[in-house]
Amino acid sequence: MSINPEINLQEFTHPSISQNNGDYWFYERSDSFPGQTFGLKINKILYHTKSPYQDILIFESSNYGNVLVLNGIIQCTERDEFVYQELITHLPIMSHPQPKKVLVIGGGDCGVIRELVKHVRLGTVETIKMIEIDDMVINLSKKYLPQMSKFADDESVEIIIEDGFKFLKDNKEKFDIIITDSSDPEGPAEEFFQVNYFKLLKNSLNDDGIVIMQSSENIWLNLPYIKNLMDKGKTVFSNLEYTQCYMPSYTAGQLGLIIASNKDYDLTKPLRTIEDENKWFKYYSSKIHESSFILPTWADNHLH
Amino acid sequence: MSINPEINLQEFTHPSISQNNGDYWFYERSDSFPGQTFGLKINKILYHTKSPYQDILIFESSNYGNVLVLNGIIQCTERDEFVYQELITHLPIMSHPQPKKVLVIGGGDCGVIRELVKHVRLGTVETIKMIEIDDMVINLSKKYLPQMSKFADDESVEIIIEDGFKFLKDNKEKFDIIITDSSDPEGPAEEFFQVNYFKLLKNSLNDDGIVIMQSSENIWLNLPYIKNLMDKGKTVFSNLEYTQCYMPSYTAGQLGLIIASNKDYDLTKPLRTIEDENKWFKYYSSKIHESSFILPTWADNHLH
């Protein structure tokens, strides 16, 4: 089912949308985080469809710009997307001495590509390969999230429409950095959160390479799950750390990431520096790099 | 208007409460943060009244424990209250060489007192004086937030029911630390966010004393307001810093604090250390102390 962009909100029904005092609001609810919700006021529905892989909803919000929702979970809003995109990209890139070849698994909104292209311009990254299962997400991002997707066609970028898991199984190429920018495990991304996936990542990684992935959780929502995911990762990578970003539109205002390598980098500190870093980045800085690994006492005790 | 604790939810109406699929939810909405809301599912209403100063609502949530709401804004939930209470208390206490006399303005839920009493037990703080305008908040906290209010009657604590602003005008005593744990400026706390208040704080502070206050905002909601509040504070205090805590139940998952002194401490680092700090604190640590001052690039550029 796909709707006309000019459809009247009153004629549109979606399980995540309901009325409040005559206005229409999107509410993010899930059994993964019962009893709490984050809501955004809707100006208009831009697009809705059920692709072969997921329920895709894009709306213009009153105060957060355009919003991409997959299976009822906010993937990005134009107002705060740079937080996640910058952290998942610049943490591994700035922790590696010479990150030339980068692989992105997922990342259909192309925000990670935008951040990676900065390092192409800076003369560090040479090639970016992105494997996205759902080309509809890429095309919709080009239309409705132009600030995120603006470097999708950069000459350093190659996009392949394929299941990332299958790609890694067949792949013989080696990368310096692999970024897994997936949706949560409830959707098509389920396999990205298993030991076998960490093994596939290792097989496509140079010996001194670095991987990073979103954990789909944060310290408030499911510490045991994070601990378990870290333990899975540690069976494959000797050097593994948990880090978080802080942004309004992710559940409970936070999202955790796992970064790992088999080389003994100190991943919690940048290995390289960039002159005038505050001109290149809106969220990331060498100080944010370090502080993103500092967890509250109770969470730190649980995970370390 | 006060309701019976055993009242049926169906018979209770409140502008912040509405139904979703047969369940009752509290939604935090305000013109201060238009177009977004955080919602919590309600198990039962514990108390509601309009005190002379504010609308007080206390409910048992499904997943965040008991919740105190003043004028429609979440003040604390049992699940995550320790984050704010610990940061606003331990930042100034651990930045001061000998914090013996402490004044708390506001703080009716008594969570700051609970944290301060830890430093009494540790042999640092000697006396705690709290000035709260609304004794109803204290009494309700004793009944419905027992883990927060458990040290309200400690022998180190003196509680005075009075307008904090008026108390400071008449006060001749000097304190080492003054903590302003107020509600937001829309309610009775309006005067706490003006230059005159910073001057009153200074008059009740020893020359080497430290003050801290909640800013009522965070970097996502109103950067110009924070900058303006910092500028007001800087006309009175030569040494002033902005810091943040991160917790699900505060708007957009973050809350900013202003810490200031006329002595040239490095407020961004603890001056003292506590042995086994992770046994005393659930959120705070010397590392969290430092990282709480690290802001994303765009906010740092705006405020510094």
Interface residues (C-beta under 8 A of the other chain):
Chain A: S18 N20 W25 Y27 P34 G35 Q36 T37 F38 G39 L40 K41 S61 S62 N63 Y64 D80 V83 W220 Y246 M247 P248 A252 G253 Q254 E277 N278 F281 K282 Y283 Y284 S285 K287 I288 E290 S291 I294 P296 T297 W298 D300 N301
Chain B: S18 N20 W25 Y27 P34 G35 Q36 T37 F38 G39 L40 K41 S61 S62 N63 Y64 D80 V83 W220 Y246 M247 P248 A252 G253 Q254 E277 N278 F281 K282 Y283 Y284 S285 K287 I288 E290 S291 I294 P296 T297 W298 D300 N301
